[in-house]
Amino acid sequence: MGEEQGAGQAPVERDPAIRIVEYEPGWPAEAARELERVGAVLEDVAVRLDHVGSTAVPGLAAKPIVDLQVSVAALQPQSSYVEPLEALGYLFVPFATSPEYLFFGRPSERPRTHHLHVCVAGSFEEHRHLAFRDLLRADPAAAARYEAVKRESARLHPEDRVAYMAGKEGVIREIEALALGRS
């Protein structure tokens, strides 16, 4: 896979085309299998394991990447979960945008089938992901709006992951505000 690098920046993988696919009824079972694998290697540090993101919302179209969340008591020492997750084929992405959670992708090269977020149990990040998922599960209108924005952003930015994500940012913030106000 090709990489690009600017002065003083970490290498950035070239993105495969962004695809939004119809909801796959097998996603929850795949998430459960993967959470079992992850839980087995993180049994000493995982406080909570969750299926989050669009693939956790029945009926919602999504990128075919299962999002998982592992809640831990503390993000340090990272070796307590980075090494076991790498042994399962996850790539640790240390330059994620938030210092409050860590990000992993599997397999290590794109296209990825799984994204895994590690956050502190009881943290805002843990709560935000769960509240967002739960609101989309409970509110079909919000889920439909989010799906429409995702599809449009993927159509406009099929090979630019940063622009695709920026295109969704407004609706994500609106839904998060609703979700966090309800929880």
Secondary structure, DSSP 4 states (H G I P E B T S, - for coil): --EE--TT---EEPPPPP--B---TTHHHHHHHHHHHHHHHSTTTEEEEEEESGGGSTT--B-S-EEEEEEES-S-STHHHHHHHHHTTPEEETT-S-TTEEEEEESSSSSPSEEEEEEETTSHHHHHHHHHHHHHHH-HHHHHHHHHHHHHHHHH-TT-HHHHHHHHHHHHHHHHHHHHHH-
